[in-house]
Amino acid sequence: MYGETSPSLPQKIVLALIHFLAVLLVYWLLFGGALRVAHRLGFRWEPGDFLRRVLLMSCSAAYFLRTLVTAFVFLKRRITWPEAATIAVWCLLVHAAFAVSGGTNRRPAGPPAVIGAILYGAGSCLNTGSEFQRHVWKQKPENQGKLYTQGLFRFAIHINYFGDLVLFTGFAMIAGSPYMTLIPLLTLAGFVLFNIPTLDRHLREKYGIAFEEYASRTKKFAPFVY
């Protein structure tokens, strides 16, 4: 998938529609008739703290809008159908998990939720901000075919991935359920074990010595740490 350029419009459109359905599902779970259905099925769920539900809904909507921009503006490589299906399932599961766990959490959204919202915003800025900086730089004719190492990417080769980890950590803190820490942990595992090694191989093959020099002086994932 890396190194192959393609609009992949059908895949992107289907992925966007499924992601939009996931956001609608979140609204139904947090503010719609999901509780009535749950009661009929024997679940003793009750609506959680209102502010927490508002924050969760806002995070889901913001994540959807960000992924739209990433898919249709920043992302130039080909997206395969299996990849699109994997991302779609991930989005559905993540949105639903945060909505159910946080939406039924009746504890007031205190300082942890506020810190979570700050982390969510910071992670979103790291991810989308770094992608935007690279996109603007790549649009200049003199930069075509060159490796981008400026902006936020000075601090980590995969600073955009690190942003996703930060935002999912914040998302989990807003939900206020210890079980939701599994999502940022799975995100971290996916990046470290699959995405980063795969992309590094591609970058090394494409840019050669330029990438080797960049990698030798730059952290791989977390600024100042790893």
C-alpha positions in Angstrom: 0.0 0.0 0.0 2.9 2.4 0.8 4.5 3.8 -2.3 1.4 3.2 -4.5 -0.4 6.4 -5.4 -4.1 6.2 -6.2 -7.2 8.3 -5.5 -8.9 5.2 -4.1 -12.2 7.1 -4.2 -14.6 4.2 -3.8 -12.7 2.9 -0.7 -12.6 6.4 0.8 -16.3 7.1 0.2 -17.3 3.7 1.7 -15.0 4.3 4.6 -16.4 7.8 5.2 -20.0 6.5 5.1 -19.3 3.8 7.6 -17.5 6.2 9.8 -20.4 8.6 9.6 -22.8 5.7 10.6 -20.5 5.1 13.6 -20.9 8.7 14.7 -24.7 8.4 14.3 -24.5 5.2 16.4 -22.6 7.2 19.1 -25.4 9.8 19.2 -28.0 7.1 19.5 -26.1 5.4 22.3 -25.5 8.6 24.2 -28.7 10.7 23.6 -31.1 8.5 21.6 -33.2 5.5 22.3 -30.4 3.0 23.0 -31.2 2.8 26.7 -34.8 1.8 26.1 -33.6 -1.0 23.8 -31.0 -2.0 26.4 -33.7 -2.2 29.1 -35.9 -4.4 27.0 -32.9 -6.7 26.5 -32.3 -7.0 30.2 -29.4 -4.6 30.6 -29.5 -2.3 33.6 -27.8 0.7 31.9 -28.6 4.2 33.0 -27.6 7.5 31.3 -24.2 8.7 32.6 -23.0 12.2 33.5 -24.3 14.7 30.9 -21.1 16.6 30.5 -19.2 13.3 30.0 -21.6 12.3 27.2 -21.3 15.7 25.6 -17.5 15.4 25.6 -17.7 11.9 24.1 -20.0 13.0 21.4 -17.8 15.9 20.5 -14.7 13.7 20.4 -16.4 11.2 18.0 -17.6 14.0 15.7 -14.2 15.7 15.7 -12.5 12.4 14.9 -14.8 11.8 12.0 -14.1 15.3 10.6 -10.4 14.8 11.0 -10.3 11.5 9.2 -12.4 13.0 6.3 -9.7 15.7 5.8 -6.9 13.1 6.1 -8.5 10.7 3.6 -9.6 13.2 1.0 -6.9 15.9 1.3 -3.7 14.6 2.8 -3.6 10.9 1.9 -2.3 10.3 -1.6 -1.4 6.6 -1.4 -3.6 3.7 -2.4 -6.1 2.3 0.1 -6.9 -1.3 -0.5 -10.4 -2.8 0.3 -9.0 -5.0 3.1 -7.4 -1.9 4.7 -10.6 0.1 4.3 -12.6 -2.7 5.9 -10.2 -3.0 8.8 -10.3 0.7 9.5 -14.1 0.8 9.2 -14.5 -2.1 11.8 -12.0 -0.4 14.1 -13.9 2.9 13.9 -17.2 1.2 14.7 -15.8 -0.7 17.6 -13.9 2.2 19.1 -16.7 4.7 18.9 -19.2 2.2 20.3 -16.9 1.1 23.1 -16.3 4.7 24.3 -19.9 5.6 24.0 -21.2 2.6 26.0 -18.5 2.7 28.7 -18.5 6.5 29.1 -22.1 7.1 28.3 -23.2 4.9 31.2 -20.6 6.3 33.7 -22.6 8.3 36.2 -19.7 9.8 38.0 -19.3 13.6 37.4 -16.8 14.4 34.7 -14.1 15.9 37.0 -10.4 16.7 36.5 -9.5 13.4 34.7 -12.1 14.1 32.1 -10.8 17.7 31.7 -7.3 16.4 31.3 -8.6 13.8 28.8 -10.2 16.6 26.8 -6.9 18.5 26.7 -5.0 15.4 25.7 -7.6 14.7 23.0 -7.1 18.2 21.6 -3.3 18.0 21.8 -3.2 14.7 20.0 -5.6 15.9 17.3 -3.3 18.9 16.7 -0.2 16.7 16.6 -1.7 14.4 14.1 -3.6 16.7 11.8 -1.2 19.6 12.3 1.8 17.6 11.2 -0.1 16.2 8.2 -1.1 19.7 7.2 2.5 21.0 7.4 3.8 18.2 5.3 0.9 18.6 2.8 1.7 22.3 2.3 5.4 21.6 1.9 4.8 18.8 -0.6 2.6 21.1 -2.8 5.7 23.2 -3.8 7.2 21.9 -7.1 10.7 22.1 -5.8 9.9 19.7 -3.0 8.4 16.9 -5.1 10.1 13.6 -4.4 11.9 14.9 -1.3 11.6 13.6 2.2 9.8 16.0 4.6 11.7 16.4 7.9 10.5 19.8 9.1 7.7 21.1 11.3 6.4 18.7 13.9 8.2 15.9 12.1 11.5 17.3 13.5 10.5 15.8 16.8 9.6 12.3 15.7 9.5 10.4 12.4 6.0 9.3 13.1 4.7 12.2 15.2 1.3 11.8 13.5 0.9 8.3 14.9 2.0 9.6 18.3 -0.8 12.2 18.1 -3.3 9.4 17.6 -2.0 7.6 20.7 -2.3 10.8 22.7 -5.9 11.5 21.6 -7.1 7.9 22.3 -5.5 8.2 25.7 -7.5 11.4 26.3 -10.6 9.7 24.9 -10.2 6.9 27.4 -9.8 9.3 30.2 -13.0 11.1 29.2 -14.9 7.8 29.2 -13.6 7.2 32.7 -13.5 3.4 32.4 -10.3 1.5 33.2 -11.3 -1.0 30.5 -11.0 1.7 27.9 -7.2 1.9 28.4 -7.2 -1.2 26.2 -7.8 1.0 23.1 -4.7 3.2 23.4 -2.7 0.1 24.2 -4.0 -1.7 21.1 -3.3 1.5 19.1 0.3 1.6 20.4 0.8 -2.1 19.6 -0.5 -1.7 16.1 1.8 1.3 15.4 4.9 -0.3 16.9 4.5 -3.8 15.6 3.0 -3.1 12.1 2.6 0.5 10.9 6.0 1.9 11.9 8.1 -1.0 10.6 6.2 -1.2 7.4 6.4 2.5 6.7 10.1 2.7 7.7 10.9 0.0 5.1 9.1 2.0 2.5 10.8 5.3 3.4 14.2 3.6 3.5 13.7 2.1 0.0 12.3 5.4 -1.4 14.7 8.0 0.1 17.8 5.9 0.9 20.5 7.9 2.7 18.3 10.9 3.3 16.0 8.7 5.4 18.9 7.0 7.2 20.3 10.4 8.2 16.9 11.6 9.3 16.3 8.5 11.3 19.8 8.7 13.0 19.0 12.1 14.5 15.3 11.8 15.1 13.2 9.8 17.6 11.0 7.2 16.0 7.6 7.7 17.7 7.5 9.7 20.9 9.4 13.0 21.0 12.5 12.9 23.4 11.6 9.3 24.4 11.5 6.7 21.6 
